[in-house]
Amino acid sequence: MTTDPDAEPMPPFAARYLTHLWRGGYLWGVAGFAALQLIFGREPAAVLYGALVTLALLAVVAAFNLRRLERLATFRPRDVGVGETIDDHLPVSAVTAPDALQSARDAGVLWTATLVLATAGLSWGWVAILGFEPAGPAEFAAFVAVIVGSVAYLILAPSIVIALIIRARNAGILAHRPGALVLTGWFGLEDVITTGNLLRRLTSTPQPWWRARVRSFETVVADGEGIAFWRGGAHPIRQYLLPWDQVGPVAMTIVGVGSSPSPSGIAVNARLPEEDQGWAHVEFIPTRTSMLLAFPYTSPDKVSAFARAIEARRPYRTGFFRGASLEEWRTDIEGSLREGDLDEPALEDLLDELRLRREQQTAATAWVPAMLADSREDAGRIDEARALRAEADAWSRR
């Protein structure tokens, strides 16, 4: 899967697949199914047959998930072209447009009228079918139509109501914060309390833990102040704010958001308060700001564009890189090197940041490409190491 000639060869797919099948806990599902069947007194032959069927189904799921995870691990984002911004790579269905306030009001009137008419029609339909005589073809067709319509109503009506609330919230926020990036994030079902209490701790918000939870669909706003999390409807309320000085890297990652249909999401790394020290990360999956908001984005290319668009709102500050000073970055990276596990992604991240800031490319920062060159040399990637050393020497002479 890798195109790097200097990289270590990847094990065969069969070996990777068996490792994933074991470590992913799929076999525990088979064992649990078999144990449950034995408890209820099923015959051993029936238990064995059921276990084999379950194993076959989970084996297919495991193969599918492994492919998705491997594609995510080797994903490289598209470059931003000349005359483009990273916002041009965002899907239209995700971003709240400047004219969204009027659009949200119009959509609210239209969909509210639709729901009222659907409710009235289904109510009349149920009254009608309950009064039918023994069913003929016409009565049976009407009965089926009412049942199908009722099921569709129960599925779609809540999504429409939630979408109208979120669209009104997002439009209201953008109306008062022009230029901000206003997105809708999926925070899961069972993770809302955990995430809310983490944000309460990160922001030192004085409220009890049972009121700290975020909503499953929370609005995420990135602007010059930082990254904020909003709730509410037409009159939105800012629940939490992470100022940029506290925010570390914002990147696409494999997320642990519960009930997630996608392995890729966004992790916002943030510094814990001084009394706690260290870092924590808030995870969410960007989703559509439309009637399809229940279907978060699964494409790594789109999710990566969201992360980079959030980063693009970070104000420039000399000597300060993604929530930490240059000295703090060096201390953390050298600490990982002493432990025998150099944090190469962090080092590459810092180098990319410095390459965008020519005034910061000095002897004081030359250790960044030099340390990465040592790592490349140890891995046998001589050409990369040579180029990085030349870059470090050029910075040292400035």
C-alpha positions, 0 to 999 in steps of 0.5 A: 500500500505504500509507495515509498521505496525506502519504507519497510515492506508491509506484511501480507494482507492475510497476516494483517487481516488475521491480526485485525480480526483478533485485535479488533474483538470480532472473535469475541462476538462469535464466542459470545453468540455461542455462549448465549446459545448454549445458555438457552439450551440449543443443540451443539450442532445448531450452536456450531452452525450459528457460530460459523454463520456469525464468523462469516458475517464478522469476517466480511465486516472485518475485511471491510473495516481493515481496508478503510483503516489502511486507506486512512493510514496512507491518505495524503491530502490534496494540495491547494491549487493556485488561486484556491483556498482550503475552503474551496475543498469543503463540500457545499452541504457542510458550510453555512453560507452568508445568506443562510439566515434568510434561506433557513427561515424560508426552509423553516416555513416550507418544511413546517407546512409539509410536516403539518400537512403530513401529520393531518394526512396520516391522521385522516388515513388512520381514521379511515382505515380503522373504519374499513369493512372487510378488506378489498383490494382498494382498502388493502392498498390504502392500508399499506400506503398508510403504514408505509407513510407512517414509518417514513414519517417516524423516520424523517420527521425527527431528522427534519425538525433537528435539521431545521433547528441546526440550520437556524442556529448556524445561520444565526451564528454566522449572521453575527460572526461573518467570516467564521467557519460554521460547521455541524459536528456529530459527537455520537450518542453515548459520548456526549457526557464524556465530551461535555465534561472534557470541554468543561474541564478544558475551559474551566467552565463553572457548571455541574457535570450533569449539565456539561454534556454537548448535543449529539449535533453541536455547531463547531465555529472557528474564527479569530477567537478560537474554536467554539461549540454552540447549542440552541436554535434560532437564539444560539448559545455558546457553550464552550470556547477553546482559545487558540493559545490553548489549541494544539494541532487540529487534524484528521484522525481515527476517532472513537466517537460512538455509533460512528459510521466512519473511522475518520474524524477530527481531533482538536488537541487542547492544553489542559489547565495548569493544575492538570498539565498535559494535553487532551483531545476533543473528537467529532465527525463533520456532517452535513448542514442539511436534511441529510445531517444524520449521514456524516462525511466518510471521505478522508479527503473531505474530513481532512479539508475540514481540519485544514480549514479550521487550522486556517483560522488560527491567527499567526503569532511569532514563536508560538506554534499550535498551542505551544512555544517552540521551546515546549515543542522541542522539550516534548519531541526530545523527550519522545526521542529519549524514550526511544520513540521519536514523535515523527508526526509532531516533528513533521507537523512543526517543520511544515509550519516553519516552512510557511514562515521564512522569518522563523527559519533561523539557527534557533529552529534548525534543529527541526530539520536536523532531527528529522534528518537523523530519523530518516538516516536511521531508517535508511532514507538517505536522499530525504536525510540529505535534503533535510540536512541541507535545509538545516544548514541553510537555516543555520546560516541565516 
